[in-house]
């Protein structure tokens, strides 16, 4: 068998000798590899690697996918995403070429922030957009959501969306936008940013639980106060209806507890279960649909935007394997490896 470096240019999941599209580990691995393909595609562009010198193509061709189209950010001409089309004719003899009802027809993948090269400044700007909950106002997202809408409008079935870090935020935003219109796309979201104080890093479980309970009651109280203050029933019901409409969309969230960028998702979903256990389901149901920062903006009369991380449902996979540092805990590579200790649980509203 060829070495990993021979096949991928860098380490890839050569433990996959064939693909079972009904296997959750296989699906996760393929999604992660296609995201890595987008990362390498942009690096190929930056280093002017073309044709046989390009390192990106094996990351999708290995699994019998064609590059359908690149997604280019018009602000800096960087490749931030791609649409891949499954093509069993690419290599009919390949163990990856078998098409089944579970096989995705297309996968839309988005990369995260690159810290080197000419894309860094634009990526950093969009990271700040995530913090401010205005990523949906960026031209990059407009390009992304239009690509997804075009695939859906063309009648394609079994479309996946996936991304890592900033790209995961992009994919989540696209998935939420489509779900609100009744289109539920399979979504694989790796290390998606959760913008909030790092409560999950608190070591004392009793203190951590107390902070979360207090936060829920404060958030729910503010939500009621804002509703009374504005006295506009229709306007105040809209976010709740929007949140409830997402309940049937169950994205796959992949987080590492040692990655403070995404680790708050662990507490976000676990705390909802604990609030139900203590008989405070109504409080948490209201609190989970709002953020304190957004409610405070409403109180002072400034425009607020729905935080990206608010989700009614998700299949949460936590990587419990030791990580040497933040770079390793946040990396995309962990999600195609077969030696990781993963724990999954589905949360539904």
Secondary structure, DSSP 8 states (H G I E B T S, - for coil): ---HHHHHSS---TT-SS--TT-HHHHHHHHHHHHHHHHHHHHHHHTT--GGG-SSTHHHHTTTEEEEEEEE-TTT--EEEEEEEE-TTTTTTSTT----TTS-SEEEEE----SSSTTHHHHHHHHHHHHTT-GGGSHHHHHHHHHHHHHHHTT--SEEEEEETHHHHHHHHHHHHHHTTT---EEEEES----S--GGG-S-HHHHHHHHHHHHHHHHHHHHHHHHHH--HHHHHHHHHHHHHTTT--EEEEEETT-TTTTHHHHHHHHHHHHHHTT-HHHHHHHTT--HHHHHHHHTT------TT--S-EEEEEE-S--SSHHHHH-SGGGT-SS--EEEEEE--
